Amino acid sequence: LYMELSGWWFHKNVEFLVDLVGPERLLFGTRLPVHDPGATKATVQYADIPQ
């Protein structure tokens, strides 16, 4: 199972997914050009997760 992160910019969702499936199963995606990549990028940048 791999989770793609575009559209997951709600508060604490990245932390939830890291806890649920682990960081090695997350794939950064922006769904460009449909969505602006800034929201997804900021959600990952400011998430309280290990580097």
Number of C-alpha atoms within 10 A of each C-alpha: 6 11 17 14 20 19 14 18 16 10 10 14 15 23 17 13 16 18 11 10 13 13 17 9 13 16 12 12 15 19 14 9 7 7 12 13 15 10 16 21 17 11 20 18 12 10 17 12 13 7 6
